[in-house]
């Protein structure tokens, strides 16, 4: 028979479920994975890092019932911890993407740093409160479980933010371009968040789309850019991934190979925002989506972004491999026809192969 936990911190109002589980585990010197395992078998397997597959069990009805009993949660708190799924949650169900300013504010307020629910959404890569990009972090461990984050560590992360690629832009006005990049990401992320609540996106900015169709288009374009990232020429620092970002981005090809010309289709299948933990990699995909979808887009480089979405689509899509163009053409069949005619270039069947043949002839003549 399960007994109520004698010590159980209360969830914060906007706290994510994995963050709350981690904080409970710290009270008992256990990792989040070990804590979940102990619900089934006391003294369960200890693990140094959270196991995403194990933590996914927290959504199974039997685990929900047991956690409610063990932690003495009220119905309103349960509703907040287990909100309806949006379908855009990260597959790695852990507290890793975060804003250090939010966590520093937690420490100043006398509470342990905790993960916000929105940080588990794959479309969230920028803190809307502080206008800073989210970063990834693995807390240091002691005796095999996660220790609480210290103010010193968070300040180190802040120093990292001061020199990251969102601010290290090779332009005359660094602060202005930083605002452009973060502003563009916040713009598309706000539109996505609103669409989940049924709010129709601004037709002057995004075209005549319903909330549901807007989410479909964004999902398709970001999946295209993450799956066929090799041939997408870097137009901005948001897309200019470093070797570390390449490694953490689940095999996404970095700037060197993308500058070497078109590549082959990904051998690992489609890769959506949900499959990528690194918020900077997801931010790069959302930056591409903003460039292709938005009526107004200012690039963060000295290259002209094109005045209309079609201008930017021609430059970017023509730079992709035939397989990538064919993939996007097939996805466009799901989009509203009126929106496609007004807002997008046409990618008819066979056009990718014709473009490839033309480019081969040009290369031969050169």
Secondary structure, DSSP 4 states (H G I P E B T S, - for coil): -----S--PPPPTTB-HHHHHHHHHHHTT--HHHHHHHHHSTT----SS--HHHHHGGGSHHHHHHHHHHHT--HHHHHHHTPPP-S-B-SS-SS-EE-HHHHHHHHHTTS----BGGGGBTT--EETTTTEE-EE----EETTEEPPPPHHHHHHHHHHHHTSTTT---SS-HHHHHHHHHHHHHHHHHHHHHHHTTPPP-HHHH-S--HHHHHHHHHHHHHHHHHT-TTS---STTT---HHHHHHTTT---HHHHTT---PPPTT----GGG---HHHHHHHHHHHHHHH-SS---SSSS---SSHHHHHHHHHTTS-HHHHHHHHHHHTTS-HHHHHHHS----TTHHHHHHHHHHHHHHH-
